[in-house]
Amino acid sequence: MSTLAYDGSAMLGRQLLRIRNNPALVILTQTMPITMLLFFGYVFGSALAMPGAEYRSFLVPGLLVATAANGIMTGMFQAAQDVHRGVTDRLRTLPVSRAAVPLGQAVADLVATAAGTVPFLLVGLAVGWRVEGSAFAAIGAVALLLLFRFACTWVGIHLGLLSRSEEAAGQLGSATFMLPLLSNAYIPTDNLPGWLRTLAEWNPISAVTTALRDLFGNAPVPEGAAWPVAHPVAGSLAWCAVLLAVFAPLAVRAYAHPRA
């Protein structure tokens, strides 16, 4: 375990340097959610039954979770980039714990996400979003958000290690943009057709979004929803546990035993 911690710290430092040396990516990932908040909040908000400020309060947790789900895309692209540029092969020749490389990438992404969440929340406050619950519940909401991002990043790392090319990883990663659209991140699911509502409510994004809205005090838990949404905190933790239990070992295995 001490070897993993030492090697993981070294890989974490490498990934943080990589992020620092790519400021355009950092700016894009931080400004995109803010742009979506302003666009959706003022354009979509005027077309929905919710008043503008109320919809923006509803939207902020949804965009936080949608951004966290993008960990699949960033994890996939960065892992694929290392694989197809020969970096991963060079790292495999070093006496480094096999779990350290993907772990360092996942933790570095978590640090960058935590830093990027701050300006988004400040803009959210500026457009009318407020924490209506307790400070303890709000801290729990942020912790749950970061846990979900961490789990999604492992999904992306595994897929990126299996990708055939950087371009394929980028195209598949871009397809993850559809996941929040099939959830309650942007709109309530109450009025959706029965089958579509069920599909949306079993989307992990819906459970985490509902949990954040509940913990922040922005919206109550909807009645008659599927189990993950009706019990959002438990459902979110369950989804995170499943994603980590499945994809973290798979990612380490894919790194340690590359395909021919």
Solvent accessible surface area in square Angstrom, and as a share of the most:
residue,aa,sasa,rsa
1,M,185,0.83
2,S,91,0.59
3,T,85,0.49
4,L,43,0.21
5,A,61,0.47
6,Y,167,0.64
7,D,14,0.07
8,G,7,0.07
9,S,71,0.46
10,A,54,0.42
11,M,20,0.09
12,L,44,0.22
13,G,30,0.29
14,R,65,0.24
15,Q,3,0.01
16,L,66,0.33
17,L,89,0.44
18,R,49,0.18
19,I,30,0.15
20,R,170,0.62
21,N,107,0.55
22,N,66,0.34
23,P,82,0.52
24,A,72,0.56
25,L,60,0.30
26,V,45,0.26
27,I,106,0.54
28,L,97,0.48
29,T,60,0.35
30,Q,54,0.24
31,T,61,0.36
32,M,94,0.42
33,P,13,0.08
34,I,33,0.17
35,T,77,0.45
36,M,31,0.14
37,L,0,0.00
38,L,77,0.38
39,F,109,0.45
40,F,24,0.10
41,G,1,0.01
42,Y,113,0.43
43,V,73,0.42
44,F,81,0.34
45,G,3,0.03
46,S,96,0.62
47,A,86,0.67
48,L,63,0.31
49,A,110,0.85
50,M,41,0.18
51,P,86,0.54
52,G,28,0.27
53,A,54,0.42
54,E,94,0.42
55,Y,0,0.00
56,R,29,0.11
57,S,21,0.13
58,F,18,0.07
59,L,0,0.00
60,V,0,0.00
61,P,0,0.00
62,G,0,0.00
63,L,2,0.01
64,L,10,0.05
65,V,0,0.00
66,A,6,0.05
67,T,34,0.20
68,A,1,0.01
69,A,4,0.03
70,N,44,0.22
71,G,0,0.00
72,I,20,0.10
73,M,66,0.29
74,T,20,0.12
75,G,1,0.01
76,M,1,0.01
77,F,79,0.33
78,Q,20,0.09
79,A,4,0.03
80,A,0,0.00
81,Q,32,0.14
82,D,10,0.05
83,V,35,0.20
84,H,73,0.33
85,R,145,0.53
86,G,22,0.21
87,V,29,0.17
88,T,5,0.03
89,D,83,0.43
90,R,147,0.54
91,L,15,0.08
92,R,38,0.14
93,T,111,0.64
94,L,85,0.42
95,P,134,0.84
96,V,25,0.15
97,S,29,0.19
98,R,91,0.33
99,A,27,0.21
100,A,0,0.00
101,V,14,0.08
102,P,3,0.02
103,L,48,0.24
104,G,1,0.01
105,Q,8,0.04
106,A,0,0.00
107,V,44,0.25
108,A,1,0.01
109,D,12,0.06
110,L,46,0.23
111,V,71,0.41
112,A,38,0.29
113,T,18,0.11
114,A,39,0.30
115,A,60,0.46
116,G,15,0.14
117,T,14,0.08
118,V,85,0.49
119,P,42,0.26
120,F,5,0.02
121,L,35,0.18
122,L,109,0.54
123,V,38,0.22
124,G,0,0.00
125,L,70,0.35
126,A,87,0.67
127,V,17,0.10
128,G,29,0.28
129,W,6,0.02
130,R,117,0.43
131,V,62,0.36
132,E,116,0.52
133,G,33,0.32
134,S,65,0.42
135,A,78,0.60
136,F,176,0.74
137,A,21,0.16
138,A,15,0.11
139,I,118,0.60
140,G,30,0.29
141,A,0,0.00
142,V,49,0.28
143,A,58,0.45
144,L,10,0.05
145,L,4,0.02
146,L,37,0.18
147,L,59,0.29
148,F,3,0.01
149,R,18,0.06
150,F,39,0.16
151,A,0,0.00
152,C,3,0.02
153,T,0,0.00
154,W,11,0.04
155,V,14,0.08
156,G,0,0.00
157,I,2,0.01
158,H,21,0.09
159,L,57,0.28
160,G,0,0.00
161,L,25,0.13
162,L,59,0.29
163,S,18,0.12
164,R,184,0.67
165,S,36,0.23
166,E,32,0.14
167,E,120,0.54
168,A,43,0.33
169,A,1,0.01
170,G,24,0.23
171,Q,135,0.60
172,L,96,0.48
173,G,0,0.00
174,S,65,0.42
175,A,56,0.44
176,T,16,0.10
177,F,106,0.44
178,M,105,0.47
179,L,69,0.34
180,P,5,0.03
181,L,83,0.41
182,L,73,0.36
183,S,4,0.02
184,N,8,0.04
185,A,0,0.00
186,Y,13,0.05
187,I,67,0.34
188,P,52,0.33
189,T,5,0.03
190,D,79,0.41
191,N,151,0.77
192,L,45,0.22
193,P,74,0.47
194,G,58,0.56
195,W,179,0.63
196,L,42,0.21
197,R,49,0.18
198,T,73,0.42
199,L,93,0.46
200,A,2,0.01
201,E,4,0.02
202,W,123,0.43
203,N,18,0.09
204,P,30,0.19
205,I,4,0.02
206,S,0,0.00
207,A,0,0.00
208,V,0,0.00
209,T,0,0.00
210,T,5,0.03
211,A,0,0.00
212,L,0,0.00
213,R,9,0.03
214,D,62,0.32
215,L,37,0.18
216,F,4,0.02
217,G,33,0.32
218,N,30,0.15
219,A,25,0.19
220,P,117,0.73
221,V,45,0.26
222,P,37,0.23
223,E,162,0.72
224,G,77,0.75
225,A,16,0.12
226,A,20,0.15
227,W,124,0.43
228,P,2,0.01
229,V,1,0.00
230,A,37,0.28
231,H,93,0.42
232,P,9,0.06
233,V,58,0.33
234,A,50,0.39
235,G,0,0.00
236,S,0,0.00
237,L,86,0.43
238,A,45,0.35
239,W,61,0.22
240,C,1,0.01
241,A,61,0.47
242,V,77,0.44
243,L,26,0.13
244,L,42,0.21
245,A,72,0.56
246,V,68,0.39
247,F,45,0.19
248,A,22,0.17
249,P,78,0.49
250,L,68,0.34
251,A,0,0.00
252,V,37,0.21
253,R,157,0.57
254,A,13,0.10
255,Y,3,0.01
256,A,26,0.21
257,H,121,0.54
258,P,71,0.45
259,R,125,0.46
260,A,149,1.15
